[in-house]
């Protein structure tokens, strides 16, 4: 598809945009763009289009695009301030959850909301690199290879930083809570991480 875009096929680029808009918006919000997420994503797609000549043949498009989205988001967040970034990440965590059915137990819903709030606060206390690796790997659901490509790190660095970040989150949360919302002690144990 990249070859078709480079050849001037406008519809091919429109297909790329449609295929990757959702994850680009989630990334922008996860890294703090908040209400500016759509503008950030639009700017990132424009820059990606302009930079297609530098796109490495055979590389995955999604991690490359997300690097651009994260850079655009960082520029936006810098100008807007830290408080806005925190609100944007919290909005992502709330927005990503399925709607709770009316028949759901209110106690379960309250517990889920409490866990989400604690996780957001714990993520905010991590270093930038640890927050980024956790966000890419779990909140944006990228596999290890895509995370490595998006961050520009070797896979071993992704593994080690992710391991350290998860240990810090466990310490901050006071449990062996998994980023994806399950408590390993409740789920039957198991030490270690993916």
N, C-alpha and C positions, 0 to 999 in steps of 0.2 A: 504494500500500500504506500509506503514511503517513496518508492520509485515512481509510483503513479502521481503522487503529490509533486515530486521534483520535476516530473514531466509536464506539470501545469494543470493537472486535473483537479478542478475546484471541488468536485463532488467527493473525491478521495479524501481531501482534507476535512470536509464536512463530516464524513464517516468517522474519521479519527476523533474529531471534536465530540461527536455524539457518543462514541464509545468510551471516552475518558473524562467527560465532564463531571460525572458523579464522583469519581475518586479524586479528581482535582479539587472539587468543592469541599469534600471531606478533609482533604489535606490542608487547604487554605484555612478552614475553620479550626482544625486541630492545632494548627500552629499560630492561631490567634488573630486571623483576619476579621473575625466577627461579621458585622454587617457589610463590610467591604469585600467579602469573599467572592462574590460574583465579579466585581471589578478586577480583583486580583487574578482570578481565573481567566477572564477575558484578556487581560494584559499578558498573562503567561502563554496563552495559546498564540497570541500575536507574536511574541518573542520566539516561541518555538518555531513558528512558521518561518520567521526571518532567519533562524539559525539552522534550518534543516540541512544546509550545506555542510555543517560541521557534525551532523548526526552520524555516528559510526555505523557503517554498514553491518547488518547482522545483530546489532544491539537491540534490546527490548525498548520499545517506545515509552511505556508507562513510567519506569523509574527515571528515565531521562526527562520526561515532562514534569514529573513530581519534583525533581531538583529545581526546575525553573519556577514552579509554583511556590516552593518553599522559599526560594530567594526573593520572589516578588512579595510574598507574605512578610518576610523578615523586614523588607524595606517599608512596607505599610505599617507594621507593628512598631518599628522604630519611631516613626513619625507620630503614631497615635498614643504610645506609652504602654507600660507594662500592665496596668489595670485592665485595659481593653483586651489584652491577650488572654488573661485569665478568664474573663467572661466568655470569650470565643471558644476556648477549650471546654468550658463547662457546657456551653450550648451544644457542642458536638456530642458530648457524652449523653446529654438528655435527648437530643434529636435522633441519635442512632438507635435508640431503644424502640422496640415494637410497642404499639398502643396496648395498654393493659385492658383486658376485657372487663366488662362491668361485673362479671361473676368472680373476678379475682379477689382473693383475700386482701383486705386493706393493710393488714399487718405485713404481708409479703411485699406489697407495693412500697410501704414505708421503709422496710428493710433494704429493698433494692435502691431506693432513693438515697438512703443514708450511706450505703456502700459507694454509690456513684459520687456523692459529695466528698467522701473520704479519699477516694481514688484520685479525684481531680485535685484536691489539696496536696496529696502526696506527690503527684506528678509535677505540680508546680514547684515543689521543693527540690526536685532532681536538677542536676546540671543540664545544660542545654544538650550536650551530646547524649546523655542518658535518656532525656525526655524524647529526643528525636528518634532514637533507635526503638524505644518502646512504642512510640506513636506509629512509626512505619510498620513495625512487625505485627502489632496487635490491633491498633485502632484502625489502620488502613488495610490490615489483613494482607500484607505483602509477604511472600515467602523469603527465606533467608538470602537467596541469590538476588532477588529484586531489591531487598533492603540494602544489601551491599552495594549494588549498582547505584541506587538512588543517593546513598550517602557518600559514595566514592571511597569506600573502605574495603579492605579484603574481608572475605567471609569469616576468617578467624577473629578479626577485630569485631565484627558484628556479634559473633557468639560471645566473646569475652565481655564486651560492653553491655550486651543484653543481660548476661548472667549477673554482672555487677549491679545493673539497674534494677533487676527483679529482686535481688537480695536487699537493696536499699528500700525498695517499695515494701517488701515484707517487714523490714525493721520498722519503717514508718507507720505501717498499718497494724503492726502488732500481731499479725497472723501469717499464715502461709497462703495468703489470698493471691489468687491468680489474677492477672490483669483482665482476663476475659470474664471475671465476675464469679468464679466458683471458689469456694474455700476448700482447699485440699484436705483439711482435716475432716470436714463434713462429708467430702466425697469419697472417703475411704482411704485416705493416706496417700503415701507416695512422696518420696523425697526427690529433690532435684527438679530441674526444668527441662523444657524441650531441648 
